[in-house]
Amino acid sequence: MFKGKTVAFYTLGCKLNFSESSTISRQLNEIGFVKTEFNDGADMYIINTCSVTENANKECRRLIRKAKKISPESFVVITGCFAQLKPKSISEMEGVDMVLGANDKFNLPNLLQNLDNKKIGEIHGCEINNLNYTSSYSLGERTRSFLKIQDGCDYPCTYCTIPLARGKSRCDTIENILKNAIEIAKNGIKEIVITGVNIGEFRDDNKRFSDLIKELEKIDGIERFRISSIEPNLITDEIIETVKNSKKFMPHFHIPLQSGSDKILGKMKRRYRTDLYKEKLEKIVKAIPEVCIGADVIVGFPGETDELFNTTMNFIKNLPISYLHVFSYSERENTLATTFEGIVEKNKRVERSKMLRILSDKLQRSYYQKYLGSIQTALLEKENKNGFLFGFTDNYIKVKVPFTEELVQKKINLKLLSFDENGSVLSKIKENICIQQ
């Protein structure tokens, strides 16, 4: 049995990982562990990894070295997508004591109870078939909670390792999701972000995602819900109408695009083309004029010529998109895209990423500009950053206000006045119009 009593976490990657790290933390707390900060030293370190980008893998290695430097005798556990994809190579890294795959990441308390001797690099639960589903949600780490409703993915995108790392799509039940949302509300959290790998694929018998969000609307204590990334082909008219008429679901969608070229979308094996994407965005904006829409874009995919990249740029410029998340394509082992011709040089990928990030700043500034002088509702966060509190309006405009303790984690009406010095984040608040307790 492991004798340590303190545990520190470092979570890489997506909102889903944060929800799962928080769940593991609560499991360990139930058997006597106390959570500490990573830099303060701990008996056990848990690094929850990502595999979406090459940098995330490198960051995992760096964190292992850092943990051992801070606490040389600590027990280091690696879990998450990188651990699932590369369990053997991770287990052989210096400093790694245990690797937890997708099927055992929530079984750590039992594994520790039965740990008679410290076995270096022991691997658990990396079978990818017939994975279990475990509910997860985050508590306490942030102003908002990330609530997992679904895991895994059945989409065979040619660049993506997520199906290999998380298995087939599987879902929680509406009953259990509502139970978790109520528990989150009991902890004083006002906003929930609904998360998963492919949440638009949510199924509970004959119930769909639109049925789930209608039920979540009824939860007392939660004032705001946000829908995390959702595939364009899975956004139904009913989802749009539900958000339009909702008092709790925020006017904010994040809809992956990946490319504005139908040729590249075809090579990626995406389940839509640009005409459908454009149609969905226009329908959303018509129904919800104040909506904020974000998009993911991958640059440098094999076969992306200068002409096709410019096609993507021009397509985005003519859409009601408010910001972009830009990813430079990186080759991922065991994906079909690694066999494609037309490899884009890495310096060109970097150049295209920079161009799209500049475009993203312009789109965001243009979107923010429309609301200067208006009064918006924002939920402020809890961290004092250089004398300011930050938060987001309902339609996802980032705001800041001089720090006042009474405003921490409060929903408040603010007048939006101007951009801050970097020109991208809305900053100055004229006055507190009212505070909603």
Secondary structure in CASP SS format (residue, H / E / C, confidence):
PFRMAT SS
TARGET T0000
AUTHOR 0000-0000-0000
METHOD secondary structure of the structure
MODEL  1
M C 1.00
F C 1.00
K C 1.00
G C 1.00
K C 1.00
T E 1.00
V E 1.00
A E 1.00
F E 1.00
Y E 1.00
T E 1.00
L C 1.00
G C 1.00
C C 1.00
K H 1.00
L H 1.00
N H 1.00
F H 1.00
S H 1.00
E H 1.00
S H 1.00
S H 1.00
T H 1.00
I H 1.00
S H 1.00
R H 1.00
Q H 1.00
L H 1.00
N H 1.00
E H 1.00
I C 1.00
G C 1.00
F C 1.00
V E 1.00
K E 1.00
T E 1.00
E C 1.00
F H 1.00
N H 1.00
D H 1.00
G C 1.00
A C 1.00
D C 1.00
M E 1.00
Y E 1.00
I E 1.00
I E 1.00
N E 1.00
T E 1.00
C C 1.00
S C 1.00
V C 1.00
T C 1.00
E H 1.00
N H 1.00
A H 1.00
N H 1.00
K H 1.00
E H 1.00
C H 1.00
R H 1.00
R H 1.00
L H 1.00
I H 1.00
R H 1.00
K H 1.00
A H 1.00
K H 1.00
K H 1.00
I H 1.00
S C 1.00
P C 1.00
E C 1.00
S C 1.00
F E 1.00
V E 1.00
V E 1.00
I E 1.00
T E 1.00
G E 1.00
C H 1.00
F H 1.00
A H 1.00
Q H 1.00
L H 1.00
K C 1.00
P H 1.00
K H 1.00
S H 1.00
I H 1.00
S H 1.00
E C 1.00
M C 1.00
E C 1.00
G C 1.00
V C 1.00
D C 1.00
M E 1.00
V E 1.00
L E 1.00
G C 1.00
A C 1.00
N C 1.00
D C 1.00
K C 1.00
F C 1.00
N C 1.00
L H 1.00
P H 1.00
N H 1.00
L H 1.00
L H 1.00
Q H 1.00
N C 1.00
L C 1.00
D C 1.00
N C 1.00
K C 1.00
K C 1.00
I C 1.00
G C 1.00
E E 1.00
I E 1.00
H E 1.00
G C 1.00
C C 1.00
E C 1.00
I C 1.00
N C 1.00
N C 1.00
L C 1.00
N C 1.00
Y C 1.00
T C 1.00
S C 1.00
S C 1.00
Y E 1.00
S C 1.00
L C 1.00
G C 1.00
E C 1.00
R C 1.00
T C 1.00
R E 1.00
S E 1.00
F E 1.00
L E 1.00
K E 1.00
I C 1.00
Q E 1.00
D E 1.00
G C 1.00
C C 1.00
D C 1.00
Y C 1.00
P C 1.00
C C 1.00
T C 1.00
Y C 1.00
C C 1.00
T C 1.00
I H 1.00
P H 1.00
L H 1.00
A H 1.00
R H 1.00
G C 1.00
K C 1.00
S C 1.00
R E 1.00
C E 1.00
D C 1.00
T C 1.00
I H 1.00
E H 1.00
N H 1.00
I H 1.00
L H 1.00
K H 1.00
N H 1.00
A H 1.00
I H 1.00
E H 1.00
I H 1.00
A H 1.00
K H 1.00
N C 1.00
G C 1.00
I C 1.00
K C 1.00
E E 1.00
I E 1.00
V E 1.00
I E 1.00
T E 1.00
G C 1.00
V C 1.00
N C 1.00
I H 1.00
G H 1.00
E H 1.00
F C 1.00
R E 1.00
D E 1.00
D C 1.00
N C 1.00
K E 1.00
R E 1.00
F H 1.00
S H 1.00
D H 1.00
L H 1.00
I H 1.00
K H 1.00
E H 1.00
L H 1.00
E C 1.00
K C 1.00
I C 1.00
D C 1.00
G C 1.00
I C 1.00
E C 1.00
R E 1.00
F E 1.00
R E 1.00
I E 1.00
S C 1.00
S C 1.00
I C 1.00
E C 1.00
P H 1.00
N H 1.00
L H 1.00
I C 1.00
T C 1.00
D H 1.00
E H 1.00
I H 1.00
I H 1.00
E H 1.00
T H 1.00
V H 1.00
K H 1.00
N H 1.00
S C 1.00
K C 1.00
K C 1.00
F E 1.00
M C 1.00
P C 1.00
H E 1.00
F E 1.00
H E 1.00
I C 1.00
P C 1.00
L C 1.00
Q E 1.00
S C 1.00
G C 1.00
S C 1.00
D H 1.00
K H 1.00
I H 1.00
L H 1.00
G H 1.00
K H 1.00
M H 1.00
K C 1.00
R C 1.00
R C 1.00
Y C 1.00
R C 1.00
T H 1.00
D H 1.00
L H 1.00
Y H 1.00
K H 1.00
E H 1.00
K H 1.00
L H 1.00
E H 1.00
K H 1.00
I H 1.00
V H 1.00
K H 1.00
A H 1.00
I C 1.00
P C 1.00
E C 1.00
V C 1.00
C E 1.00
I E 1.00
G E 1.00
A E 1.00
D E 1.00
V E 1.00
I E 1.00
V E 1.00
G C 1.00
F C 1.00
P C 1.00
G C 1.00
E C 1.00
T C 1.00
D H 1.00
E H 1.00
L H 1.00
F H 1.00
N H 1.00
T H 1.00
T H 1.00
M H 1.00
N H 1.00
F H 1.00
I H 1.00
K H 1.00
N C 1.00
L C 1.00
P C 1.00
I C 1.00
S C 1.00
Y E 1.00
L E 1.00
H E 1.00
V E 1.00
F E 1.00
S E 1.00
Y C 1.00
S C 1.00
E C 1.00
R C 1.00
E C 1.00
N C 1.00
T C 1.00
L H 1.00
A H 1.00
T H 1.00
T H 1.00
F C 1.00
E C 1.00
G C 1.00
I C 1.00
V C 1.00
E C 1.00
K H 1.00
N H 1.00
K H 1.00
R H 1.00
V H 1.00
E H 1.00
R H 1.00
S H 1.00
K H 1.00
M H 1.00
L H 1.00
R H 1.00
I H 1.00
L H 1.00
S H 1.00
D H 1.00
K H 1.00
L H 1.00
Q H 1.00
R H 1.00
S H 1.00
Y H 1.00
Y H 1.00
Q H 1.00
K C 1.00
Y C 1.00
L C 1.00
G C 1.00
S C 1.00
I E 1.00
Q E 1.00
T E 1.00
A E 1.00
L E 1.00
L E 1.00
E C 1.00
K C 1.00
E C 1.00
N C 1.00
K E 1.00
N C 1.00
G C 1.00
F E 1.00
L E 1.00
F E 1.00
G E 1.00
F E 1.00
T E 1.00
D C 1.00
N C 1.00
Y C 1.00
I C 1.00
K E 1.00
V E 1.00
K E 1.00
V E 1.00
P E 1.00
F C 1.00
T C 1.00
E H 1.00
E H 1.00
L H 1.00
V C 1.00
Q C 1.00
K C 1.00
K E 1.00
I E 1.00
N E 1.00
L E 1.00
K E 1.00
L E 1.00
L E 1.00
S E 1.00
F E 1.00
D C 1.00
E C 1.00
N C 1.00
G C 1.00
S C 1.00
V C 1.00
L E 1.00
S E 1.00
K E 1.00
I E 1.00
K E 1.00
E E 1.00
N E 1.00
I E 1.00
C E 1.00
I E 1.00
Q E 1.00
Q C 1.00
END
